[in-house]
Structure formats: C-alpha cells, structure tokens
Amino acid sequence: MTAAVSADAKALLSITGSNLVISGSAFANLDGGRGGSVLSISGGSAQLQDTTFTACSAAGNGSAVLQASGTTLTVSGSSFSNNYADYQGGAISATRSALRITGSR
C-alpha cells in the first residue's frame, strides 16, 4: 500500500476500545502528520504480525504506530526500516502502555 495521510489526520487506522489484528501486510511511504501514519491506538489492543513498515514518517511521535496510555500492542515477525519521527519513536511511540515485540527487526 502506498498512500499519504494529510497533516490533519492521525493514521490510516485508528482504534478506540477495540481489538485489531494486522497480518501479512506492507505499508510504505506514509506521512502521518503529527504521528502514527499507519495505526493510532487510543483504547483497546492491536496485534501486528508478519507486517513491514518502510519509510513512514511523522512530524510528531511514532512514524508508523502511535500507542496511547493504557493500550496493548503486540508485534511479532514484523520489520521496520527507514522510518522517521521528529520527536519520539522512529517506528513506534508508546506511552504508559503494554508493548511486546518478538521476532521482529
């Protein structure tokens, strides 16, 4: 998938109080404006399995994923390359939340 997210948008996908699984996907060249170009989690949980994130950027935090307080994110078998955020979290920014990463690079 190649797309651009406007500066006013936070993410392609935004979850609040739900559970989301993204598996076997690829995201490239996304600009998340203030953060989380692919995924913004503000409640609930998300799983990223066997997914690649390449050249995502954000003027804020978390170029690919922005994870808010009290949420859960599990990343397995995924890769993050050439992602950039102006502030925190070149790939993932997690604040007071549960984050587990296994078998990823």
WOTA-V628001 format. One record per residue. RES is the residue in one small letter. PSI is psi in degrees with one decimal (NA if undefined). Layout:
{{RES:PSI} {RES:PSI}}
//
This chain:
{{m:132.0} {t:123.9} {a:172.4} {a:139.3} {v:133.9} {s:159.7} {a:-24.5} {d:-21.6} {a:153.9} {k:-35.3} {a:161.7} {l:-39.4} {l:132.9} {s:124.5} {i:142.9} {t:113.3} {g:24.3} {s:174.2} {n:132.3} {l:139.2} {v:126.4} {i:122.7} {s:139.3} {g:37.9} {s:165.2} {a:133.4} {f:130.1} {a:148.3} {n:44.4} {l:140.2} {d:112.3} {g:13.0} {g:-111.9} {r:-13.2} {g:155.9} {g:63.5} {s:-30.6} {v:-48.9} {l:131.7} {s:119.9} {i:114.6} {s:6.3} {g:144.9} {g:-150.0} {s:162.5} {a:148.6} {q:130.9} {l:115.3} {q:129.0} {d:49.8} {t:143.6} {t:143.6} {f:114.6} {t:129.8} {a:41.4} {c:148.6} {s:160.6} {a:140.9} {a:-11.4} {g:-122.8} {n:148.0} {g:87.1} {s:-40.3} {a:-46.3} {v:131.3} {l:114.3} {q:120.5} {a:169.6} {s:138.5} {g:12.3} {t:170.2} {t:130.7} {l:128.9} {t:124.9} {v:125.9} {s:139.2} {g:27.1} {s:162.5} {s:145.6} {f:121.7} {s:140.3} {n:39.4} {n:148.7} {y:134.3} {a:140.9} {d:-29.4} {y:-106.4} {q:150.9} {g:82.2} {g:-33.0} {a:-48.7} {i:133.1} {s:119.4} {a:128.6} {t:119.2} {r:53.9} {s:169.9} {a:121.0} {l:124.0} {r:124.2} {i:124.6} {t:143.8} {g:32.1} {s:163.7} {r:NA}}
//
